[in-house]
Amino acid sequence: MPKSNSTELIEELLKTIDRVGLKKTIQGLRDTSNPLDEIVVLQEYIISKTCKEFQITKQILLTGRKNSEKRTNAIGVTCIMLRTFCHLTQRDIARAIRKDYSNVNKYIKKYENLDPNFKKDLDIITIMSIMSNEISIFKKDLTTIKI
């Protein structure tokens, strides 16, 4: 006798409850049923915007192992932008960009204290300023679209 969709759903729910527990199953269902959170959309925009500015892929930013100047700068700028516009903690930023939170702390300290007297730092400051303006516009549009 073929299983109905309801029976199959209940069996999968029971298997999930056995694997992860009741509370985590319920939380997972709640998370998937909520519409996209404004902060999540803004995080994705910031990450993609940073990747575009530094001409790297999202995969290189999040999981790359090579220590290139572009990647390092992109990580630092992403940390600053996520903290500034999404008001995330260092642990939340670390989760969003898949880095250790202690490294996020180092990036934030370094990129908050860039010196405009050095050309490389000035270039990054300029990029951050341009990105801040664009992210502000995006965030404003995002909040006005929200119903």
Wavefront OBJ file of the C-alpha trace (Angstrom):
o trace
v 0.000 0.000 0.000
v 1.518 3.360 -1.038
v 2.195 5.916 1.664
v 0.187 9.088 1.650
v 1.927 12.445 1.857
v 0.677 12.891 5.410
v 2.102 9.583 6.571
v 5.430 10.301 4.907
v 5.560 13.747 6.522
v 4.815 12.358 9.984
v 7.487 9.669 9.582
v 10.084 12.282 8.578
v 9.114 14.493 11.524
v 9.491 11.577 13.928
v 12.921 10.713 12.476
v 13.998 14.348 12.816
v 12.777 14.504 16.408
v 14.763 11.357 17.195
v 17.912 12.817 15.609
v 17.901 16.437 16.861
v 15.289 16.545 19.591
v 11.859 18.088 19.906
v 12.916 21.671 20.709
v 15.361 21.890 17.792
v 12.812 20.381 15.406
v 10.204 22.944 16.440
v 12.730 25.790 16.157
v 13.779 24.580 12.710
v 10.162 24.544 11.546
v 9.614 28.047 12.927
v 12.763 29.342 11.239
v 11.730 27.980 7.859
v 8.187 29.272 8.133
v 9.239 32.874 8.896
v 9.682 35.194 5.922
v 13.157 36.395 5.104
v 14.465 38.561 7.853
v 15.531 42.076 6.880
v 18.923 41.582 8.558
v 19.613 38.389 6.600
v 18.877 40.157 3.320
v 21.102 43.058 4.344
v 23.913 40.652 5.326
v 23.794 38.977 1.938
v 23.811 42.358 0.198
v 26.842 43.508 2.209
v 28.744 40.307 1.491
v 28.002 40.396 -2.231
v 28.766 44.136 -2.436
v 32.112 43.626 -0.695
v 32.991 40.758 -3.018
v 32.197 42.931 -6.012
v 34.275 45.859 -4.696
v 37.320 43.686 -4.042
v 36.806 41.532 -7.147
v 36.644 38.187 -5.380
v 33.981 35.499 -5.280
v 31.749 34.856 -2.300
v 33.295 31.408 -1.996
v 36.795 32.895 -1.711
v 35.595 35.351 0.934
v 33.841 32.742 3.045
v 35.931 29.600 2.601
v 39.149 30.632 0.851
v 42.461 29.640 2.414
v 44.833 31.827 0.421
v 45.983 34.962 2.235
v 45.678 37.513 -0.531
v 45.447 41.243 0.081
v 42.061 41.434 -1.672
v 40.596 38.677 0.496
v 42.015 40.101 3.717
v 40.663 43.572 2.935
v 37.297 42.134 1.933
v 36.991 40.247 5.225
v 37.880 43.347 7.226
v 35.469 45.598 5.368
v 32.713 42.991 5.621
v 33.196 42.816 9.398
v 32.942 46.594 9.726
v 29.896 46.855 7.455
v 28.039 44.002 9.170
v 28.666 45.551 12.566
v 27.719 49.039 11.416
v 24.579 48.295 9.415
v 23.294 45.033 10.901
v 24.370 45.754 14.484
v 25.699 42.213 14.860
v 27.903 40.968 17.653
v 31.348 39.658 16.817
v 30.099 36.097 17.244
v 27.222 36.730 14.825
v 29.608 38.286 12.320
v 31.893 35.270 12.698
v 28.968 32.950 11.933
v 27.899 35.025 8.927
v 31.341 34.993 7.313
v 32.452 31.602 8.675
v 35.437 32.870 10.630
v 36.596 32.512 14.224
v 35.205 35.285 16.392
v 38.654 36.172 17.761
v 39.808 36.881 14.199
v 36.735 39.044 13.654
v 37.825 41.106 16.665
v 41.275 41.615 15.108
v 39.786 42.640 11.763
v 37.425 45.131 13.389
v 40.214 46.741 15.406
v 42.467 46.974 12.350
v 39.869 48.341 9.936
v 38.401 50.823 12.415
v 41.830 52.388 12.817
v 42.941 52.779 9.208
v 45.313 55.692 8.652
v 44.390 57.969 5.697
v 48.045 59.017 5.447
v 48.874 55.637 3.901
v 47.708 55.124 0.319
v 46.504 51.525 0.809
v 44.521 52.526 3.889
v 43.086 55.554 2.093
v 41.932 53.324 -0.775
v 40.126 51.044 1.682
v 38.602 54.027 3.493
v 37.323 55.319 0.148
v 35.812 51.939 -0.716
v 34.174 51.751 2.730
v 32.717 55.230 2.299
v 31.250 54.406 -1.108
v 29.881 51.104 0.189
v 28.373 52.801 3.247
v 26.417 55.174 1.016
v 25.165 52.350 -1.205
v 24.270 50.123 1.752
v 22.396 53.006 3.412
v 20.329 53.491 0.255
v 19.682 49.742 0.004
v 18.687 49.546 3.677
v 16.321 52.512 3.281
v 14.731 50.887 0.219
v 14.511 47.584 2.068
v 12.619 49.123 4.978
v 10.217 51.035 2.702
v 9.391 47.880 0.731
v 8.589 46.011 3.950
v 4.841 45.647 4.419
l 1 2 3 4 5 6 7 8 9 10 11 12 13 14 15 16 17 18 19 20 21 22 23 24 25 26 27 28 29 30 31 32 33 34 35 36 37 38 39 40 41 42 43 44 45 46 47 48 49 50 51 52 53 54 55 56 57 58 59 60 61 62 63 64 65 66 67 68 69 70 71 72 73 74 75 76 77 78 79 80 81 82 83 84 85 86 87 88 89 90 91 92 93 94 95 96 97 98 99 100 101 102 103 104 105 106 107 108 109 110 111 112 113 114 115 116 117 118 119 120 121 122 123 124 125 126 127 128 129 130 131 132 133 134 135 136 137 138 139 140 141 142 143 144 145 146 147
